[in-house]
Amino acid sequence: MRIFNFSAGPAALPTAVLEQVQAELLDWHGTGMGIMEMSHRGKDFTQVAQEAEADLRSLMGIPSNYKVLFLQGGATQQFSQIPMNLLDGRSADYIVTGSWSKKAYKEAQRIGAVRLAGSTEASNFTRLPGADELSFDPAAAYLHVCTNETIHGVEMFDLDGLPADVPLVADMSSHILSRPMDVSRYGLIYAGAQKNIGPAGLVIVIVREDLLGKAMPITPGVMDYAVMAANDSMLNTPPTFGIYLAGLIFKHLLALGGLDAVEARNRAKAELLYSTIDQSGGFYRNPVAVECRSLMNVPFTLADAALDADFLAACQDARLSGLKGHKSVGGMRASIYNAMGIEGVQALVALMQDFARRKG
Ligand SMILES: *Cc1c(COP(=O)(O)O)cnc(C)c1O
């Protein structure tokens, strides 16, 4: 029996999709071999990769002047790859709203000139910056944001107040495909797969074509978006299994009704969990400002941290796993990505209420 897996990443995948993978593992579509065993240049895998891209384009409504790249190296490699490709001898702006955007900003400093456009670190990353806390360079090559801070549970729901004429670069690793996004508002979107897409080892980059072709001369070919785009992400061997599995996830989400339907499910889950926290009379607390509480990652603390170990033990007994908070913030964190059903959140909420009754 599978548990309810609240891990922040690598995270739960839909059981039905994993069962399909299991059924196809040794013999994909009568070819007598598994996907992992076939050439990435053969017609079978080429079709798998093309369908994955087409399904992602349809799910997210990606305009035709954007390239979709299936890369490796995780989101962390993008922290360097983005400035290498986009700085173009200029400077870039970074908004720091949590651990991940802070890391992206730090890595970019090794590559070239970058500038802090605003930070909420002094507020412990529990809110987004107000307009009066942001200052933009109108000549910046791009503006980098992390639209969902996985560790702090802070999500950007609108882009109001961000400059319209500087290309926006967004780390969407932990909330891509959780709801519709207006891709045309971004110059580049990137996401590691292991939260909401598929297995670790795959990273997806969606980039507007006019931003390509400006990479620094030292940029390795496998890290140059223009080179990868010209080679359909197959300059070298791509992460074939990851692309295949991501493709099955895209089909699964399309069958659920697309991202509007996915968003409705995610909102119902998040509302149930946040209302349980808020109505616990202070037994549980989420520190994030209400308007930017993440639909995907819900950090919370117990009023008495001495009860943390008991709480986690009770979770384990109830087959709820992955709830220990990130070490930098402590407490708990429930990651409720697309693959977490409402039943899992209902089970968590029931346990939280029971625990609070017994220990409160
Ligand atoms: C997990 C995560 C990363 C890092 O991903 P890696 O694949 O480990 O490099 C970066 N940004 C965000 C928002 C994340 O959630």
The ligand as an SDF file (V2000), in Angstrom:
LIG
                    3D

 15 15  0  0  0  0  0  0  0  0999 V2000
   14.1510   22.1970   -5.7280 C   0  0  0  0  0  0  0  0  0  0  0  0
   14.3290   23.5660   -6.2300 C   0  0  0  0  0  0  0  0  0  0  0  0
   15.5190   23.9840   -6.8480 C   0  0  0  0  0  0  0  0  0  0  0  0
   16.7420   23.1000   -6.9840 C   0  0  0  0  0  0  0  0  0  0  0  0
   16.5220   22.0270   -7.8150 O   0  0  0  0  0  0  0  0  0  0  0  0
   17.7270   21.0230   -8.1310 P   0  0  0  0  0  0  0  0  0  0  0  0
   17.1210   20.1320   -9.1520 O   0  0  0  0  0  0  0  0  0  0  0  0
   18.0580   20.3050   -6.8610 O   0  0  0  0  0  0  0  0  0  0  0  0
   18.8540   21.7950   -8.6430 O   0  0  0  0  0  0  0  0  0  0  0  0
   15.5950   25.2810   -7.3040 C   0  0  0  0  0  0  0  0  0  0  0  0
   14.5670   26.1280   -7.1810 N   0  0  0  0  0  0  0  0  0  0  0  0
   13.4060   25.7580   -6.5970 C   0  0  0  0  0  0  0  0  0  0  0  0
   12.2900   26.7410   -6.4750 C   0  0  0  0  0  0  0  0  0  0  0  0
   13.2580   24.4700   -6.0920 C   0  0  0  0  0  0  0  0  0  0  0  0
   12.1070   24.0950   -5.5110 O   0  0  0  0  0  0  0  0  0  0  0  0
  1  2  1  0
  2  3  1  0
  2 14  2  0
  3  4  1  0
  3 10  2  0
  4  5  1  0
  5  6  1  0
  6  7  2  0
  6  8  1  0
  6  9  1  0
 10 11  1  0
 11 12  2  0
 12 13  1  0
 12 14  1  0
 14 15  1  0
M  END
$$$$
